[in-house]
Structures are given as C-alpha cells and as structure tokens.
Amino acid sequence: MKKKLLNILVCPLCKGKLQYNKKSSELECGHDKLAFPVRNGVPALLEMDARKLTHNTR
C-alpha cells in the first residue's frame, strides 16, 4: 500500500486513522476494532466487508 494513499484514507465509521497490516493485506481501525480488506490494491472500505479484529492493533 502506498504511503501517500494511506495518509489520506480514514475509517468510514469513526473517521480515524487506519493502519495497514501487510501480512493480512488489510486496513485496520484500532478504535472500531475492524479490519477492511485490500483486494487487488483497492481498499474495500464498506462496513459490510469489514471483519472484527480479535487482536490488539499496533
């Protein structure tokens, strides 16, 4: 994920900062404890596509 893109993307629910998890290819919101998938380089920032995080984010 390009840093420039990551700097402008926010969580669609709380508008907070997202962290990119390279291992799972997901954007994680620590506040809402959600992970949004990145498919073919395109973030899917829809609540229905997100999964609940079961671990602590960075």
VENMOZI-V89088 format. One record per residue. N is the residue number from 0. PHI is phi as a letter, one per 20 degrees, with the letter a starting at -180 (999 if undefined). D_FIRST is the distance of its C-alpha to the first C-alpha in Angstrom with 1 decimal. Layout:
BEGIN
<<N:PHI:D_FIRST> <N:PHI:D_FIRST>>
END
This chain:
BEGIN
<<0:999:0.0> <1:f:3.8> <2:g:6.4> <3:f:8.7> <4:f:7.3> <5:f:7.0> <6:f:10.4> <7:d:12.0> <8:f:11.1> <9:c:14.0> <10:f:15.6> <11:f:17.9> <12:e:20.8> <13:d:21.2> <14:m:18.9> <15:e:17.7> <16:f:14.6> <17:d:11.8> <18:d:10.4> <19:e:7.4> <20:d:9.4> <21:f:8.1> <22:f:11.7> <23:e:12.1> <24:l:8.7> <25:c:9.7> <26:e:9.5> <27:d:12.8> <28:d:15.6> <29:f:18.1> <30:f:20.8> <31:e:21.0> <32:l:20.0> <33:c:17.9> <34:c:14.7> <35:d:13.1> <36:f:11.8> <37:d:8.8> <38:d:10.9> <39:l:10.4> <40:n:7.0> <41:d:9.0> <42:f:9.3> <43:e:13.0> <44:e:14.3> <45:d:17.9> <46:g:20.0> <47:f:21.6> <48:e:18.3> <49:f:17.6> <50:c:19.2> <51:f:21.0> <52:e:19.8> <53:d:22.5> <54:c:21.4> <55:f:20.8> <56:e:17.4> <57:h:16.9>>
END
